[in-house]
Amino acid sequence: MSRTTLSERGDARMADDGGQNTGPVDGFRRALPWVALAVAAGAGALLAVGAFLGLYVRPTSDDWCALWKARDMGVLGITADFYETQNGRVTNAFLTGLLYSDGMRGPKLLPAFLAVALVAGLFLLGRAALRALRSPGSLRSPGSPGSPRSPHEASRPEGEPSGLPARPPALPLVAASVLLSALLFFAGTRSYQVLLWAPATISHTLPSVIGLWAVLGAVRAARSGPRWARTAAVGSALLTGAVLGMLSEPFTLVAGLFAVAVGVLCLPRLGWTRDRYVSTWCAAACLGLAVGLTLLYTSPGARWRRSQNPQEPMSAAQIGETFHDWWRLWQTIGGQWAYLGALAVGVLLGLALAATGARAGGRTPTATATVTGADGPAVTAPRRNPSGSGLPPRALFRVAVLLPLPLIALAALAVVLGLRSGYGDVGWTYGRTWTSFLLPLLIVLCAYGAWGGHLLGRRLAAPGRTAGRAAALVVAGAVAVGSAAALVRPVYALTTETVVRAVAWDRQNARIRQEVAAGSRDVAYEPLLIGGLTEPLFASTYKRDWAARCTATYYGVDRIHRP
């Protein structure tokens, strides 16, 4: 009779000191959290400034119409108005009515809410992903203990180590979450619209946050145990999809594309998951998005909006121009080197994972199999360890790794096509709509960096590679810190522009209020431009100046004019 045991701590006689840490290794592990802290502190300071700037937000462009409609029509009234006469975005209108129901207080607090919700969502998503890769069978929803193991799991022993620590390092994960959020808000071409202008954040930033938390809810339901939790999660995906479909067309296209891809990859027959929970959840989300988008597209408001700009069938030349717009969009994004910070902070996270995993259990690429014969001594031999128990089979793993970037490129093309249909040849420049695919891009870049950093950290774990570890840490840290530093200038410009305008607007608002109180029915208004947005008195004729008419209605006068 023989007995085989598997050691998760690795062979004590391995060349990397068998778990006894050397001074340079300890120094690397001590330095890494400090680098992550510097990245988190720098990016966190920028986010704090952005959240504080919400207090200096003043009405402009669509704000004027939203303010008087929320005041005079109420939440349900503005919702009906959007559905019947504006654009059909029922969810958008409902949220707008809620946000502006107390004047500008809601829009002033919204930036802080978005920053906190996005950072927390990214942190929890990263922690859930790392735990899924660490835990055997983590992608299988519980509740079916008798279900057979998938083919790729059947070929690996239960409990075999994944090379990842049991508890993900918190500080590098915080640094990644904070820096990704800062890059999303401040590295683009329309920072004011993406974070501070409520009509744009409701339409294009908030949907990404809602989608992120919807995914977290699905993961939570999969790990909670009761079957009713998974059923409720699928129902919530259907409802959330319908809500998002009536909130933002660009996000609906991007989210639907990703949901289809994930649902197909997670079919049980492909061997990544053991049941249909993930695929069912994705199918419910897609169905909800389709229902919401259909209700939006067929609404009287959407039909009226399309009638204002009748669309002709796209010719070959127009298709070529759409691809040209798409290419110029990516040239604009590629020209901002600060986005490399997403890759660099991912490398920092990967290095931390490798260092923490090595400290917890020695080197993880190999484990030891101890075979004890009936009449002979134990024989210890190295055993090759798979890359992780939460990973799919090898062929599917390659697809899962290579697929995100083409999907993001396709999603961006869909957004550009929609923008060109609605706004003409300048539609691609509306940077506030890029958020729908920029957030997945930043997450994917961070994931690639973490994967590469983990592999690099494991290769550099052997003694005598102190210089390599130090160089990897210095380069990744420098790029991540430099990425945060590159955002200082746009944040400073945003701060100056926002505060200066707020002071001027308050002064002008006080004057207009005094004139209205004195009985004036035609008041002077000086346009105060900010963030590339429309201000009152922009049109050639007053009849076409919707912003001026909304401003006059807000102040309760018949007309406004330039000073």
Secondary structure, 3 states (H helix, E strand, C coil): CCEEEEECCCCCCCCCHHHCCCHHHHHHHHHHHHHHHHHHHHHHHHHHHHHHHHHHCCCCCHHHHHHHHHHHHHHHHHHHHHHHHHCCCHHHHHHHHHHCCCCCHHHHHHHHHHHHHHHHHHHHHHHHHHHHHHCCCCCCCCCCCCCCCCHHHHCCCCCCCCCCCCCCCHHHHHHHHHHHHHHHHHCCCCHHHHHHCHHHHHHHHHHHHHHHHHHHHHHHHHHHCCHHHHHHHHHHHHHHHHHHHCCCHHHHHHHHHHHHHHHHHCCHHHCCCCCCHHHHHHHHHHHHHHHHHHHHHCCHHHHHHHHHCCCCCCCHHHHHHHHHHHHHHHHHHHCCHHHHHHHHHHHHHHHHHHHHHHHHHCCCCEEEEEEECCCCCCEEEEEECCCCCCCCCHHHHHHHHHCHHHHHHHHHHHHHHHHHHHHHHHHHHCHHHHHHHHHHHHHHHHHHHHHHHHHHHHHCCCCCCHHHHHHHHHHHHHHHHHHHHHCHHHHHHHHHHHHHHHHHHHHHHHHHHHHHHCCCCEEECCCCCCCCCCCCCCCCCHHHCHHHHHHHHHHCCCEEECC
